[in-house]
Amino acid sequence: MWQRIQTLYLAIATVLTGSLFFCNFATILGPGGESVDVKYYEKLPYLIFLISLFTANAIALLSFRTRILQMRVSILAALLLTGFQIWLGVDFFRHRNEMIFSFTAVFPIVAAILDVLAARNIALDEAMVQSASRLRGSRRKKK
């Protein structure tokens, strides 16, 4: 399982996505100087998105025996992560005067890039396995 680089990419993406459950999304500064931390799980749409993202990344990580499924799920996770990042960007531009956003707001795009890299490496591995099996099959037919 841990012999391929795409497994490392998927593991890092899963850890980044899972860490969002415990991180602050933003800090709201009050008029008296007090600050209120807002977590990702406090907003229900973010929580639903995070659960689906973490599940997709975990399935992609654990389905290493079926490369095609792993590649498809990692591409789906990358698309969902990109959508989540766009949503966070819209919230950033809508509330940038009243909130201080955390650096964890860029975790989804980093995880999406890692998922795309993993899908690319999975596709390359699968193509190499397919070509090797065809080559072996053509050698057997010649004999």
Accessible surface in RSA format (square Angstrom, percent):
REM  Atomic radii and reference values for relative SASA: ProtOr
REM  Chains: A
REM  Algorithm: Lee & Richards
REM  Probe-radius: 1.40
REM  Slices: 20
REM RES _ NUM      All-atoms   Total-Side   Main-Chain    Non-polar    All polar
REM                ABS   REL    ABS   REL    ABS   REL    ABS   REL    ABS   REL
RES MET A   1    72.43  37.5  33.56  22.2  38.86  92.5  23.63  20.1  48.80  64.7
RES TRP A   2   158.01  63.4 131.40  63.6  26.61  62.5 111.16  59.3  46.85  76.0
RES GLN A   3   160.78  89.9 122.38  89.4  38.40  91.4  45.12  96.0 115.66  87.7
RES ARG A   4    96.63  40.6  89.02  45.4   7.61  18.1  27.56  37.7  69.07  41.9
RES ILE A   5    86.90  49.5  77.60  57.8   9.30  22.4  80.80  58.2   6.11  16.6
RES GLN A   6     8.36   4.7   8.36   6.1   0.00   0.0   1.01   2.1   7.35   5.6
RES THR A   7     3.80   2.7   3.80   3.8   0.00   0.0   0.00   0.0   3.80   5.7
RES LEU A   8    84.45  47.0  84.33  60.3   0.12   0.3  84.33  59.2   0.12   0.3
RES TYR A   9    47.83  22.3  47.83  27.2   0.00   0.0  16.64  12.5  31.19  38.5
RES LEU A  10     0.00   0.0   0.00   0.0   0.00   0.0   0.00   0.0   0.00   0.0
RES ALA A  11    14.18  13.0  13.33  20.6   0.85   1.9  13.99  19.7   0.19   0.5
RES ILE A  12    70.38  40.0  68.97  51.4   1.41   3.4  70.38  50.7   0.00   0.0
RES ALA A  13     0.00   0.0   0.00   0.0   0.00   0.0   0.00   0.0   0.00   0.0
RES THR A  14    12.75   9.1  12.75  12.9   0.00   0.0  12.75  17.1   0.00   0.0
RES VAL A  15   105.27  69.3  98.00  88.7   7.27  17.5 103.99  90.4   1.28   3.5
RES LEU A  16    30.40  16.9  30.34  21.7   0.06   0.2  30.40  21.4   0.00   0.0
RES THR A  17     1.15   0.8   0.21   0.2   0.94   2.2   0.93   1.2   0.22   0.3
RES GLY A  18    11.23  13.9   0.00   N/A  11.23  13.9  10.47  28.7   0.76   1.7
RES SER A  19    31.77  26.8  26.85  35.8   4.92  11.3  30.47  64.9   1.30   1.8
RES LEU A  20     0.54   0.3   0.54   0.4   0.00   0.0   0.54   0.4   0.00   0.0
RES PHE A  21    44.37  22.2  41.68  25.8   2.69   7.0  41.68  25.3   2.69   7.7
RES PHE A  22   162.45  81.3 143.14  88.7  19.31  50.3 146.49  88.8  15.96  45.7
RES CYS A  23    32.63  24.7  27.51  30.7   5.12  12.0   7.48  19.0  25.15  27.1
RES ASN A  24    46.32  31.9  41.75  40.3   4.57  11.0   7.03  16.9  39.29  38.0
RES PHE A  25     2.52   1.3   2.52   1.6   0.00   0.0   2.52   1.5   0.00   0.0
RES ALA A  26     0.68   0.6   0.00   0.0   0.68   1.6   0.68   1.0   0.00   0.0
RES THR A  27    31.59  22.5  31.59  32.0   0.00   0.0  12.59  16.9  19.00  28.7
RES ILE A  28    63.32  36.0  63.23  47.1   0.09   0.2  63.23  45.5   0.09   0.2
RES LEU A  29   100.17  55.8  79.83  57.1  20.34  51.1  79.83  56.1  20.34  54.7
RES GLY A  30    21.51  26.5   0.00   N/A  21.51  26.5  11.55  31.7   9.96  22.3
RES PRO A  31   145.81 106.3 101.57  92.6  44.24 160.8 115.30  95.2  30.52 189.7
RES GLY A  32    66.54  82.1   0.00   N/A  66.54  82.1  33.58  92.2  32.96  73.8
RES GLY A  33    62.72  77.3   0.00   N/A  62.72  77.3  35.82  98.3  26.90  60.2
RES GLU A  34    99.26  57.0  88.85  67.2  10.41  24.8  61.85 119.6  37.42  30.6
RES SER A  35    65.77  55.6  38.82  51.8  26.95  62.1   7.21  15.3  58.57  82.1
RES VAL A  36    87.60  57.6  84.40  76.4   3.20   7.7  87.60  76.1   0.00   0.0
RES ASP A  37    73.71  51.6  58.65  58.4  15.06  35.6  12.85  30.2  60.86  60.7
RES VAL A  38    18.26  12.0  18.26  16.5   0.00   0.0  18.26  15.9   0.00   0.0
RES LYS A  39    56.28  27.5  56.10  34.4   0.18   0.4  30.76  27.7  25.51  27.2
RES TYR A  40     0.00   0.0   0.00   0.0   0.00   0.0   0.00   0.0   0.00   0.0
RES TYR A  41   101.56  47.4  91.92  52.3   9.63  25.1  60.82  45.7  40.73  50.2
RES GLU A  42   101.80  58.4  65.53  49.6  36.27  86.4  32.77  63.4  69.04  56.4
RES LYS A  43    75.76  37.0  71.32  43.8   4.43  10.6  52.39  47.2  23.37  24.9
RES LEU A  44   117.45  65.4 111.47  79.7   5.98  15.0 112.31  78.9   5.14  13.8
RES PRO A  45    64.01  46.7  58.11  53.0   5.90  21.5  62.30  51.4   1.72  10.7
RES TYR A  46     0.04   0.0   0.04   0.0   0.00   0.0   0.04   0.0   0.00   0.0
RES LEU A  47    48.09  26.8  48.09  34.4   0.00   0.0  48.09  33.8   0.00   0.0
RES ILE A  48   105.15  59.8 103.50  77.1   1.65   4.0 104.28  75.1   0.87   2.4
RES PHE A  49    45.10  22.6  42.72  26.5   2.37   6.2  44.81  27.2   0.28   0.8
RES LEU A  50     0.00   0.0   0.00   0.0   0.00   0.0   0.00   0.0   0.00   0.0
RES ILE A  51    90.53  51.5  89.15  66.4   1.38   3.3  90.32  65.0   0.20   0.6
RES SER A  52    46.24  39.1  38.26  51.1   7.98  18.4  39.39  83.9   6.85   9.6
RES LEU A  53     0.00   0.0   0.00   0.0   0.00   0.0   0.00   0.0   0.00   0.0
RES PHE A  54    78.29  39.2  78.29  48.5   0.00   0.0  78.29  47.5   0.00   0.0
RES THR A  55    64.95  46.2  62.42  63.3   2.53   6.0  49.92  67.1  15.03  22.7
RES ALA A  56    10.14   9.3   6.74  10.4   3.39   7.7   9.78  13.8   0.35   0.9
RES ASN A  57     0.00   0.0   0.00   0.0   0.00   0.0   0.00   0.0   0.00   0.0
RES ALA A  58    23.61  21.7  23.49  36.3   0.11   0.3  23.61  33.2   0.00   0.0
RES ILE A  59    82.91  47.2  79.73  59.4   3.18   7.7  82.61  59.5   0.30   0.8
RES ALA A  60     0.00   0.0   0.00   0.0   0.00   0.0   0.00   0.0   0.00   0.0
RES LEU A  61    22.81  12.7  22.81  16.3   0.00   0.0  22.81  16.0   0.00   0.0
RES LEU A  62   119.46  66.5 101.09  72.3  18.37  46.2 101.37  71.2  18.09  48.7
RES SER A  63    16.81  14.2   8.78  11.7   8.03  18.5  16.81  35.8   0.00   0.0
RES PHE A  64    65.68  32.9  52.41  32.5  13.27  34.5  52.41  31.8  13.27  38.0
RES ARG A  65   204.51  85.9 171.32  87.3  33.18  79.0  65.34  89.3 139.17  84.3
RES THR A  66    74.79  53.2  68.81  69.8   5.99  14.3  71.55  96.1   3.24   4.9
RES ARG A  67    58.60  24.6  53.90  27.5   4.70  11.2   7.68  10.5  50.92  30.9
RES ILE A  68    70.31  40.0  69.74  52.0   0.57   1.4  69.74  50.2   0.57   1.6
RES LEU A  69    88.34  49.2  84.78  60.7   3.57   9.0  86.70  60.9   1.64   4.4
RES GLN A  70     4.41   2.5   4.41   3.2   0.00   0.0   0.00   0.0   4.41   3.3
RES MET A  71    36.51  18.9  36.51  24.2   0.00   0.0  30.53  26.0   5.98   7.9
RES ARG A  72   158.18  66.4 151.78  77.4   6.40  15.2  47.61  65.1 110.58  67.0
RES VAL A  73    21.01  13.8  20.22  18.3   0.79   1.9  21.01  18.3   0.00   0.0
RES SER A  74     0.00   0.0   0.00   0.0   0.00   0.0   0.00   0.0   0.00   0.0
RES ILE A  75    77.90  44.3  77.89  58.0   0.00   0.0  77.90  56.1   0.00   0.0
RES LEU A  76    94.80  52.8  93.57  66.9   1.23   3.1  94.73  66.5   0.07   0.2
RES ALA A  77     0.00   0.0   0.00   0.0   0.00   0.0   0.00   0.0   0.00   0.0
RES ALA A  78     4.46   4.1   4.18   6.4   0.29   0.7   4.46   6.3   0.00   0.0
RES LEU A  79   119.52  66.6 111.04  79.4   8.48  21.3 111.32  78.2   8.19  22.1
RES LEU A  80    55.34  30.8  53.45  38.2   1.89   4.8  55.34  38.9   0.00   0.0
RES LEU A  81     0.33   0.2   0.33   0.2   0.00   0.0   0.33   0.2   0.00   0.0
RES THR A  82    51.09  36.3  51.09  51.8   0.00   0.0  39.40  52.9  11.69  17.7
RES GLY A  83    30.12  37.1   0.00   N/A  30.12  37.1  24.29  66.7   5.83  13.1
RES PHE A  84     0.00   0.0   0.00   0.0   0.00   0.0   0.00   0.0   0.00   0.0
RES GLN A  85    32.47  18.2  31.08  22.7   1.39   3.3  14.36  30.6  18.12  13.7
RES ILE A  86   111.26  63.3 104.95  78.2   6.31  15.2 110.50  79.6   0.76   2.1
RES TRP A  87    81.89  32.9  78.45  38.0   3.44   8.1  65.06  34.7  16.84  27.3
RES LEU A  88     3.66   2.0   1.73   1.2   1.92   4.8   2.02   1.4   1.64   4.4
RES GLY A  89    22.90  28.2   0.00   N/A  22.90  28.2  22.84  62.7   0.06   0.1
RES VAL A  90    68.69  45.2  65.08  58.9   3.61   8.7  67.51  58.7   1.18   3.2
RES ASP A  91     4.73   3.3   4.73   4.7   0.00   0.0   1.65   3.9   3.07   3.1
RES PHE A  92    82.39  41.2  82.39  51.0   0.00   0.0  82.39  49.9   0.00   0.0
RES PHE A  93   131.97  66.0 116.18  72.0  15.79  41.1 116.58  70.7  15.38  44.0
RES ARG A  94   153.32  64.4 121.92  62.2  31.39  74.7  52.45  71.7 100.87  61.1
RES HIS A  95    50.10  27.4  49.52  34.4   0.58   1.5  35.51  36.6  14.59  17.0
RES ARG A  96   130.76  54.9 111.89  57.0  18.88  44.9  23.45  32.0 107.32  65.0
RES ASN A  97   147.31 101.6 108.63 105.0  38.68  93.1  33.01  79.4 114.30 110.5
RES GLU A  98   100.07  57.4  87.29  66.0  12.78  30.4  43.50  84.1  56.57  46.2
RES MET A  99    34.65  17.9  26.11  17.3   8.54  20.3  26.39  22.4   8.26  10.9
RES ILE A 100    99.04  56.4  94.10  70.1   4.94  11.9  97.58  70.3   1.46   4.0
RES PHE A 101    35.71  17.9  11.26   7.0  24.44  63.6  11.53   7.0  24.17  69.2
RES SER A 102    28.91  24.4  15.57  20.8  13.34  30.7  17.32  36.9  11.59  16.2
RES PHE A 103   154.48  77.3 139.41  86.3  15.07  39.2 150.09  91.0   4.39  12.6
RES THR A 104     3.31   2.4   3.31   3.4   0.00   0.0   3.31   4.4   0.00   0.0
RES ALA A 105    16.56  15.2  16.56  25.6   0.00   0.0  16.56  23.3   0.00   0.0
RES VAL A 106    79.63  52.4  79.63  72.1   0.00   0.0  79.63  69.2   0.00   0.0
RES PHE A 107    35.37  17.7  35.15  21.8   0.21   0.6  35.24  21.4   0.12   0.3
RES PRO A 108     0.73   0.5   0.00   0.0   0.73   2.7   0.73   0.6   0.00   0.0
RES ILE A 109    60.92  34.7  60.92  45.4   0.00   0.0  60.92  43.9   0.00   0.0
RES VAL A 110    63.40  41.7  62.97  57.0   0.43   1.0  63.30  55.0   0.10   0.3
RES ALA A 111     0.65   0.6   0.65   1.0   0.00   0.0   0.65   0.9   0.00   0.0
RES ALA A 112     3.47   3.2   3.19   4.9   0.29   0.6   3.47   4.9   0.00   0.0
RES ILE A 113    97.37  55.4  95.57  71.2   1.81   4.4  97.37  70.1   0.00   0.0
RES LEU A 114    24.58  13.7  24.58  17.6   0.00   0.0  24.58  17.3   0.00   0.0
RES ASP A 115     0.00   0.0   0.00   0.0   0.00   0.0   0.00   0.0   0.00   0.0
RES VAL A 116    83.20  54.7  82.35  74.6   0.85   2.0  82.60  71.8   0.59   1.6
RES LEU A 117    58.99  32.9  58.99  42.2   0.00   0.0  58.99  41.4   0.00   0.0
RES ALA A 118     0.00   0.0   0.00   0.0   0.00   0.0   0.00   0.0   0.00   0.0
RES ALA A 119     4.93   4.5   4.10   6.3   0.82   1.9   4.30   6.1   0.62   1.7
RES ARG A 120   137.22  57.6 129.42  66.0   7.79  18.6  54.02  73.8  83.20  50.4
RES ASN A 121    24.71  17.0  23.83  23.0   0.87   2.1   4.79  11.5  19.91  19.2
RES ILE A 122     0.29   0.2   0.29   0.2   0.00   0.0   0.29   0.2   0.00   0.0
RES ALA A 123    40.91  37.6  34.91  53.9   6.00  13.6  36.70  51.7   4.21  11.2
RES LEU A 124   100.72  56.1  95.47  68.3   5.25  13.2  95.99  67.4   4.73  12.7
RES ASP A 125    25.02  17.5  24.95  24.8   0.06   0.2   1.38   3.2  23.64  23.6
RES GLU A 126    29.00  16.7  29.00  21.9   0.00   0.0  12.07  23.4  16.93  13.8
RES ALA A 127    59.23  54.5  48.36  74.6  10.87  24.7  55.48  78.1   3.75   9.9
RES MET A 128   121.91  63.1 116.29  77.0   5.62  13.4  80.84  68.7  41.07  54.4
RES VAL A 129    59.52  39.2  56.02  50.7   3.50   8.4  58.59  50.9   0.93   2.5
RES GLN A 130    74.52  41.7  74.52  54.5   0.00   0.0  18.48  39.3  56.05  42.5
RES SER A 131    58.68  49.6  54.00  72.1   4.69  10.8  39.13  83.3  19.55  27.4
RES ALA A 132    33.85  31.1  29.27  45.2   4.58  10.4  33.24  46.8   0.61   1.6
RES SER A 133    52.47  44.3  42.63  56.9   9.84  22.7  34.21  72.9  18.26  25.6
RES ARG A 134   167.76  70.4 156.01  79.5  11.75  28.0  69.50  95.0  98.26  59.6
RES LEU A 135    95.90  53.4  92.42  66.1   3.48   8.8  95.58  67.1   0.32   0.9
RES ARG A 136   135.93  57.1 134.48  68.6   1.46   3.5  45.27  61.9  90.66  54.9
RES GLY A 137    26.63  32.8   0.00   N/A  26.63  32.8  25.58  70.2   1.05   2.4
RES SER A 138    48.12  40.7  42.67  56.9   5.45  12.6  37.98  80.9  10.14  14.2
RES ARG A 139   144.47  60.7 142.40  72.6   2.07   4.9  44.33  60.6 100.15  60.7
RES ARG A 140   178.37  74.9 161.42  82.3  16.95  40.4  59.01  80.6 119.36  72.3
RES LYS A 141   180.42  88.0 146.18  89.7  34.24  81.5  97.39  87.7  83.02  88.4
RES LYS A 142   178.46  87.1 141.21  86.6  37.25  88.7  92.03  82.8  86.43  92.1
RES LYS A 143   210.40 102.6 147.62  90.6  62.78 149.5 111.89 100.7  98.51 104.9
END  Absolute sums over single chains surface
CHAIN  1 A     8800.9       7637.7       1163.2       6042.7       2758.2
END  Absolute sums over all chains
TOTAL          8800.9       7637.7       1163.2       6042.7       2758.2
